[in-house]
Amino acid sequence: MDEARKVRINVADKSFVGERVKIVQATEPTSEIRLADGTLLRLRTVALKVTRLDDQWDNEGNPIYVVTSSNVMSAEDVPERYMRRVN
């Protein structure tokens, strides 16, 4: 196993070996969610790492990728009654 690129990853209580694939470009659009109380949530998913699993394919023959990501969220237009005063 090439230690520089191969990694062991756990998915759904199973362990797999895969190859870390460098992210060279990412477009991270923002989703806007309007709530009944008037709040607007903006949500963006940021991809941190991508791993292509060795010897694993979906039903159409495509390689299986595991993406490690983080969600970034902000709240806007929050009604005053839900806000807390910050000094």
C-alpha positions in Angstrom: 0.0 0.0 0.0 1.5 3.4 -1.1 1.3 5.3 2.2 1.3 8.7 0.5 -2.0 8.1 -1.4 -3.6 5.0 0.1 -5.8 5.3 3.2 -8.0 3.1 5.3 -11.5 4.5 5.8 -14.5 3.2 7.8 -17.9 3.5 6.2 -21.0 2.1 7.8 -19.1 -0.1 10.2 -16.9 -1.6 7.4 -13.3 -0.8 6.7 -12.1 -0.1 3.1 -8.8 0.8 1.5 -8.9 3.7 -0.9 -6.9 6.3 -2.7 -7.1 9.9 -1.6 -7.9 12.0 -4.7 -6.8 15.7 -4.7 -9.6 18.2 -5.2 -8.5 20.6 -7.9 -11.7 22.6 -8.3 -14.9 22.9 -6.3 -18.0 24.9 -6.8 -19.9 25.2 -3.5 -23.3 26.8 -4.2 -25.3 28.1 -1.3 -28.8 26.7 -0.5 -31.3 29.2 0.9 -34.0 27.8 3.2 -36.8 30.2 4.3 -38.5 29.1 7.5 -42.1 29.7 8.6 -40.8 32.1 11.3 -39.2 34.4 8.6 -35.6 33.2 9.2 -33.5 32.7 6.1 -30.9 30.0 6.5 -27.9 29.9 4.1 -26.3 26.5 3.9 -23.1 25.6 2.1 -21.3 22.2 2.0 -17.5 22.4 1.8 -15.7 19.3 0.5 -12.6 18.6 2.6 -11.3 15.2 1.3 -12.3 12.7 -1.4 -11.4 9.0 -1.3 -12.0 6.6 -4.1 -12.5 3.1 -2.7 -10.4 0.3 -4.1 -12.4 -2.5 -5.8 -15.8 -1.0 -5.0 -18.3 0.0 -7.7 -22.0 1.0 -7.8 -24.6 -0.8 -9.8 -23.7 1.1 -12.9 -20.0 0.3 -12.7 -18.9 3.7 -11.4 -16.2 3.8 -8.7 -17.4 4.6 -5.3 -16.1 7.9 -3.8 -16.4 8.9 -0.1 -16.5 12.7 0.5 -15.6 14.1 3.9 -17.3 17.5 4.1 -18.4 20.2 6.5 -21.6 22.3 6.5 -21.3 26.0 6.9 -24.6 27.8 7.9 -25.6 31.3 8.6 -29.0 32.7 9.8 -30.4 35.9 8.4 -33.6 37.8 8.8 -34.1 36.2 12.2 -37.2 37.7 14.0 -36.1 39.9 16.9 -38.0 37.7 19.4 -35.6 34.8 18.8 -32.5 36.9 19.1 -30.4 37.3 22.3 -28.7 40.5 23.2 -25.0 40.5 22.9 -23.0 43.1 24.9 
